[in-house]
Amino acid sequence: MDIHTDIPLKNYTTMRLGGNAKYITEAHTAEDVATIYQNAKAQNLPVFVLGGGSNVIAKDEGFAGIVVRIRIPGFEVVADEPGSTTIRIGAGEQWDSIVKRTVDMNLSGIEAMSAIPGTAGAAPIQNVGAYGQEIADTLVSAEAYDSLTNTFGTLENSDCDFKYRDSIFRSRDKGRYVITSITIKLSKNQPQPPFYEALQKYLDDNGIKIYTQQIIRDAVIAIRTSKLPDPKVNPNTGSFFKNAIVDSWQVDNLKRISPDIPLYDMGDGHYKVPTGWLIERAGFKGQLINGIRVHDKNALVLINESATSYHDLAYARNAIIDKVRDMFGIIIEQEPLEI
Ligand SMILES: Cc1cc2nc3c(=O)[nH]c(=O)nc-3n(C[C@H](O)[C@H](O)[C@H](O)COP(=O)(O)OP(=O)(O)OC[C@H]3O[C@@H](n4cnc5c(N)ncnc54)[C@H](O)[C@@H]3O)c2cc1C
């Protein structure tokens, strides 16, 4: 197992910021993961798990421990039933190549999550989702190394406590489990309307009335390409903020502040407010703050145009959070985790 020393984390994260990792290595098998943790423990070093680095912000001080990049491969059909196929996928597989592969097999359940960067093993961490699908809908279980007990085990879907962009992996048990593979169950039926609003609009605008997995994948890729910057060209982490969730008692006040505020009833006493709309109303869309550009097509996305430090990003982030709070009384939350 190769271990590299003093490596810039900006080379491994799509926001391209941050200091050095003291050590960086790769895990190609589940056993590698256990070995790395045991060695780190013996040397009293912290470990940080990295997939594709598309949802991680590295700080300027770097990481004085071992960064382990998960590269575990695998794609195995474990059950084939009349209406569904169940597949186990190595945590290091590229998420979008898995989506493509399952669409090629005429399976549905993750086709609307096409073109999300990153690895399969990271998908459960924030319950990745897009255009009306999220991994919680299809995940059967995740096999994981438990760094607390130094054992391997299986977490069933219900163990993960999935919520909107959240799970035990980024809240209660943050940093505890290393996912080594995921098992998903996909349907053999064609995708069924009603589709997510923006997706349905694209289908209607393009006169599309037949909904195959491939048609939905192509539509999602076209929508995403038109409004999301490519991190290889414009460093970013996708949505930098989560959408805001407010309580029903806040609704009247929000409508008084802005009668046209979009509010989506979640049916549980909460409403979702698109944070991109709040940021746009706060006047930041298209603005450049300390080298960080608020994307002119989608104000949820922050692009590192010329920032040289985490400090620059934090300044821009805080300016946005503070103004949104002052205008609407809503405290918006950063989506990417930090190392
Ligand atoms: C252009 C762009 C568009 C995006 N669009 C979307 C979108 O539509 N929907 C969405 O939900 N997200 C989106 N994202 C965010 C990101 O792609 C996802 O969160 C993705 O799942 C991150 O995968 P990764 O492998 O890059 O994880 P990383 O960024 O490397 O890691 C993310 C977190 O997961 C942890 N982690 C990673 N792998 C493992 C593992 N095997 N076991 C345990 N912990 C692990 C890390 O420690 C870290 O805390 C987008 C990002 C970009 C840049």
The ligand as an SDF file (V2000), in Angstrom:
LIG
                    3D

 53 58  0  0  0  0  0  0  0  0999 V2000
  -21.0930   19.7410   -9.9380 C   0  0  0  0  0  0  0  0  0  0  0  0
  -21.6200   18.9930   -8.7390 C   0  0  0  0  0  0  0  0  0  0  0  0
  -22.9520   18.5970   -8.7040 C   0  0  0  0  0  0  0  0  0  0  0  0
  -23.4670   17.9050   -7.6000 C   0  0  0  0  0  0  0  0  0  0  0  0
  -24.7730   17.5360   -7.6040 N   0  0  0  0  0  0  0  0  0  0  0  0
  -25.2990   16.8840   -6.5520 C   0  0  0  0  0  0  0  0  0  0  0  0
  -26.6850   16.5010   -6.5400 C   0  0  0  0  0  0  0  0  0  0  0  0
  -27.4170   16.7190   -7.4930 O   0  0  0  0  0  0  0  0  0  0  0  0
  -27.1600   15.8700   -5.4380 N   0  0  0  0  0  0  0  0  0  0  0  0
  -26.3760   15.5920   -4.3570 C   0  0  0  0  0  0  0  0  0  0  0  0
  -26.8780   15.0190   -3.3870 O   0  0  0  0  0  0  0  0  0  0  0  0
  -25.0610   15.9350   -4.3410 N   0  0  0  0  0  0  0  0  0  0  0  0
  -24.5060   16.5700   -5.3960 C   0  0  0  0  0  0  0  0  0  0  0  0
  -23.1940   16.9440   -5.3910 N   0  0  0  0  0  0  0  0  0  0  0  0
  -22.3600   16.6440   -4.2130 C   0  0  0  0  0  0  0  0  0  0  0  0
  -21.5310   15.3500   -4.3280 C   0  0  0  0  0  0  0  0  0  0  0  0
  -21.3080   15.0090   -5.6720 O   0  0  0  0  0  0  0  0  0  0  0  0
  -22.1910   14.1810   -3.6250 C   0  0  0  0  0  0  0  0  0  0  0  0
  -22.3940   14.4940   -2.2710 O   0  0  0  0  0  0  0  0  0  0  0  0
  -21.3540   12.8980   -3.7230 C   0  0  0  0  0  0  0  0  0  0  0  0
  -22.0400   11.8180   -3.1430 O   0  0  0  0  0  0  0  0  0  0  0  0
  -19.9970   13.0310   -3.0500 C   0  0  0  0  0  0  0  0  0  0  0  0
  -19.2200   11.9160   -3.4170 O   0  0  0  0  0  0  0  0  0  0  0  0
  -17.6540   11.8930   -3.2250 P   0  0  0  0  0  0  0  0  0  0  0  0
  -17.1890   10.5270   -3.5220 O   0  0  0  0  0  0  0  0  0  0  0  0
  -17.0310   12.9970   -4.0080 O   0  0  0  0  0  0  0  0  0  0  0  0
  -17.5350   12.1730   -1.6750 O   0  0  0  0  0  0  0  0  0  0  0  0
  -16.4830   13.0780   -0.9190 P   0  0  0  0  0  0  0  0  0  0  0  0
  -16.7070   14.5020   -1.2880 O   0  0  0  0  0  0  0  0  0  0  0  0
  -15.1190   12.5390   -1.0840 O   0  0  0  0  0  0  0  0  0  0  0  0
  -16.9460   12.8550    0.5740 O   0  0  0  0  0  0  0  0  0  0  0  0
  -18.1720   13.3870    1.0510 C   0  0  0  0  0  0  0  0  0  0  0  0
  -18.3700   12.9260    2.4990 C   0  0  0  0  0  0  0  0  0  0  0  0
  -18.5810   11.5270    2.4990 O   0  0  0  0  0  0  0  0  0  0  0  0
  -17.5900   10.8720    3.2840 C   0  0  0  0  0  0  0  0  0  0  0  0
  -17.2820    9.6280    2.5590 N   0  0  0  0  0  0  0  0  0  0  0  0
  -16.9150    9.4950    1.2670 C   0  0  0  0  0  0  0  0  0  0  0  0
  -16.7940    8.1970    0.9560 N   0  0  0  0  0  0  0  0  0  0  0  0
  -17.0980    7.4930    2.0550 C   0  0  0  0  0  0  0  0  0  0  0  0
  -17.1540    6.1010    2.3730 C   0  0  0  0  0  0  0  0  0  0  0  0
  -16.8960    5.1510    1.4600 N   0  0  0  0  0  0  0  0  0  0  0  0
  -17.4790    5.7450    3.6480 N   0  0  0  0  0  0  0  0  0  0  0  0
  -17.7400    6.6840    4.5860 C   0  0  0  0  0  0  0  0  0  0  0  0
  -17.7040    8.0030    4.3610 N   0  0  0  0  0  0  0  0  0  0  0  0
  -17.3960    8.4070    3.1020 C   0  0  0  0  0  0  0  0  0  0  0  0
  -16.4200   11.8320    3.3720 C   0  0  0  0  0  0  0  0  0  0  0  0
  -15.6830   11.6280    4.5700 O   0  0  0  0  0  0  0  0  0  0  0  0
  -17.1420   13.1670    3.3790 C   0  0  0  0  0  0  0  0  0  0  0  0
  -17.5880   13.4610    4.6720 O   0  0  0  0  0  0  0  0  0  0  0  0
  -22.6310   17.6130   -6.4930 C   0  0  0  0  0  0  0  0  0  0  0  0
  -21.2820   18.0140   -6.5140 C   0  0  0  0  0  0  0  0  0  0  0  0
  -20.7730   18.6940   -7.6380 C   0  0  0  0  0  0  0  0  0  0  0  0
  -19.3190   19.0920   -7.6720 C   0  0  0  0  0  0  0  0  0  0  0  0
  1  2  1  0
  2  3  1  0
  2 52  2  0
  3  4  2  0
  4  5  1  0
  4 50  1  0
  5  6  2  0
  6  7  1  0
  6 13  1  0
  7  8  2  0
  7  9  1  0
  9 10  1  0
 10 11  2  0
 10 12  1  0
 12 13  2  0
 13 14  1  0
 14 15  1  0
 14 50  1  0
 15 16  1  0
 16 17  1  0
 16 18  1  0
 18 19  1  0
 18 20  1  0
 20 21  1  0
 20 22  1  0
 22 23  1  0
 23 24  1  0
 24 25  2  0
 24 26  1  0
 24 27  1  0
 27 28  1  0
 28 29  2  0
 28 30  1  0
 28 31  1  0
 31 32  1  0
 32 33  1  0
 33 34  1  0
 33 48  1  0
 34 35  1  0
 35 36  1  0
 35 46  1  0
 36 37  1  0
 36 45  1  0
 37 38  2  0
 38 39  1  0
 39 40  1  0
 39 45  2  0
 40 41  1  0
 40 42  2  0
 42 43  1  0
 43 44  2  0
 44 45  1  0
 46 47  1  0
 46 48  1  0
 48 49  1  0
 50 51  2  0
 51 52  1  0
 52 53  1  0
M  END
$$$$
